[in-house]
Every structure is written in C-alpha cells, then in structure tokens.
C-alpha cells in the first residue's frame, strides 16, 4: 500500500462519525458512580434510578477540560427555572485518573455549581452503555426512559457548534 492510499484511507476513517452510547429510542440503563460535588458527595449514586420519567442529560467524559466546563455552565443555564421534578443533568468522568477531590476542584474552577460531577472507576464506562473508546465525550439526552438524542464527540470536537446542537436537544425535552 503506498503512502497516498494509506493517507486517503486514514482520512476516510477519521471522517466517519463517532458512535457511542445508547441509540435514540433505547432505554438508558442504571449505573452508579461516586459523586464528587453537591449533596451526594462521596456517595455511590444512581441518578438514572432517581430520574424515573423525568427529562435528563448524562454527560460522559474521559477527562475534565475547559470545553467540558463550558458545556456544563451552558447546561446549568438550561436548568435554571426548572421545577424540582424537571430536567436533571449530571457528569460522569470515566476512569480512575481523578480523585473526587480533584473533580470537585475542577468543577469549582469551571464555575459548575448545580450539576453533579462524579467518577466511574472503569475507563470503558457502564457496560450496558457501550461507550466508544474514541469518544472523549458522550452526551445522552432522554425523557420517559427513552433516549431522544445522543452526541458522541472525539477529542477536539466539543466546540460551540456541538454545544449548540446539544442544547437544542436539551431544550426540546424541557418541561
């Protein structure tokens, strides 16, 4: 295989959309993770179990970043004014790279105030979610226990355009 063919093949593979997590129409499965912020700090919590039929957003991330912080502050704006039984959101950082103290410090530095941030020890994430290894961030939007939107983003793809698409999907499920 010559270098031009290899370069074209690699470009075609890189251009394929990333697929990660449950598909639209599927039910998000329960999972627990250790919460680093808020009232449940230090506890293993299953927010899927608590949301029941409420609209919700799960953000899975392989690493906390400034871009992730920006998404979360924009999500917090979408949560403002929601009733107690309204839209819920939380962030699950995958792997053992950060302690809950480090995640709490990161959330504070990013001005994330109300969205719970926590850690799931396995870098692959909850087994039933089938998170792609090349997805740095996977956002699952659901209501009434059914996924309505899924965003799988590789490193560098969590930009303003992606955040706007995510927030559009979130706004569609708000009460």
C-alpha positions, 0 to 999 in steps of 0.5 A: 500500500503506498503512502497516498492510499494509506493517507486517503484511507486514514482520512476516510476513517477519521471522517466517519462519525463517532458512535457511542452510547445508547441509540435514540429510542433505547432505554438508558440503563442504571449505573452508579458512580461516586459523586464528587460535588453537591449533596451526594458527595462521596456517595455511590449514586444512581441518578438514572434510578432517581430520574424515573420519567423525568427529562435528563442529560448524562454527560460522559467524559474521559477527562475534565477540560475547559470545553467540558466546563463550558458545556456544563455552565451552558447546561446549568443555564438550561436548568435554571427555572426548572421545577424540582421534578424537571430536567436533571443533568449530571457528569460522569468522568470515566476512569480512575485518573481523578480523585473526587477531590480533584473533580470537585476542584475542577468543577469549582474552577469551571464555575459548575455549581448545580450539576453533579460531577462524579467518577466511574472507576472503569475507563470503558464506562457502564457496560450496558452503555457501550461507550466508544473508546474514541469518544472523549465525550458522550452526551445522552439526552432522554425523557420517559426512559427513552433516549431522544438524542445522543452526541458522541464527540472525539477529542477536539470536537466539543466546540460551540457548534456541538454545544449548540446542537446539544442544547437544542436537544436539551431544550426540546425535552424541557418541561 
